[in-house]
Amino acid sequence: MNSIEVTIMGQGYRLVCPEGGEAPLQAAAAAVDREMSAIRDAGKVKARERIAVLAALNLAFAQAERPAAAAQSAGTGDVDVEALIKRIDQALGADGQLL
């Protein structure tokens, strides 16, 4: 495991990541910093915690939109249901129960 130092909204954080994960983690931290800074600079939200939550929601929403946008641009809105069922089965494991 390696550790890297990142800065988000002027505050430093030391993060641990697996070997070879430094660049993706740096990129993720930069995205979080950009998003949080944009929310702060808009001036409507002052509390760091609220800024962090809004940034997390914005980034998660953008991530969720990417597969849908890719499917639409490919000319197909169909979802591979079989692949989704397989992924769900793998996630549930031998238990087979969500709860």
C-alpha positions in Angstrom: 0.0 0.0 0.0 1.2 3.5 -0.9 0.1 6.8 0.6 -0.4 10.0 -1.2 -1.1 13.6 -0.1 -4.0 15.4 -1.8 -5.4 18.9 -1.2 -9.1 19.6 -1.3 -10.3 23.1 -0.8 -7.0 24.1 0.7 -6.9 21.3 3.2 -4.4 18.5 2.9 -5.3 14.8 3.3 -3.0 11.8 3.4 -4.7 8.8 1.7 -3.7 5.2 1.4 -4.1 3.4 -1.9 -3.0 0.2 -3.5 0.1 -0.1 -5.7 -0.6 1.6 -9.1 -3.7 3.4 -7.7 -2.0 6.7 -7.2 -3.0 8.3 -10.5 -6.7 7.4 -10.3 -6.8 8.5 -6.7 -5.1 11.8 -7.6 -7.6 12.3 -10.4 -10.6 11.6 -8.1 -9.3 14.0 -5.5 -8.8 16.7 -8.2 -12.5 16.1 -9.3 -13.7 16.4 -5.7 -11.6 19.6 -5.2 -13.0 21.2 -8.4 -16.6 20.3 -7.5 -16.3 21.5 -3.9 -14.6 24.7 -4.9 -17.2 25.4 -7.6 -20.0 25.0 -5.0 -18.1 27.2 -2.5 -17.4 29.8 -5.1 -21.0 30.0 -6.1 -21.5 31.5 -2.6 -24.8 29.9 -1.7 -23.4 27.2 0.7 -20.8 28.0 3.4 -20.5 24.9 5.6 -17.8 22.4 4.4 -19.9 19.4 5.3 -22.8 20.6 3.2 -20.4 21.5 0.3 -18.9 18.0 0.6 -22.4 16.3 0.5 -23.5 18.4 -2.5 -20.2 17.7 -4.3 -20.6 13.9 -3.7 -24.1 14.0 -5.0 -23.1 15.9 -8.1 -20.3 13.6 -8.8 -22.4 10.4 -8.2 -25.1 11.8 -10.4 -22.7 12.5 -13.2 -21.2 9.0 -12.9 -24.7 7.5 -13.0 -25.5 9.4 -16.2 -22.4 8.3 -18.1 -23.6 4.7 -18.9 -27.0 6.0 -19.9 -25.6 8.6 -22.2 -23.2 6.1 -23.7 -26.1 3.7 -24.4 -28.1 6.4 -26.0 -25.2 7.7 -28.2 -24.7 4.1 -29.4 -28.2 4.2 -30.6 -29.5 1.7 -28.2 -31.4 2.4 -25.0 -31.7 -1.3 -24.2 -30.3 -2.7 -21.0 -28.5 -6.0 -20.9 -30.9 -7.5 -18.4 -29.1 -10.9 -18.3 -25.8 -9.2 -17.5 -27.5 -7.2 -14.7 -29.1 -10.4 -13.3 -25.7 -12.1 -13.3 -24.0 -9.2 -11.5 -26.8 -9.2 -8.9 -26.4 -12.9 -8.4 -22.7 -12.6 -7.9 -23.2 -9.7 -5.4 -25.7 -11.7 -3.4 -23.4 -14.7 -3.4 -24.5 -18.0 -1.9 -26.9 -16.3 0.5 -29.3 -15.2 -2.3 -30.9 -12.7 0.0 -30.8 -8.9 -0.1 -31.6 -8.5 3.6 
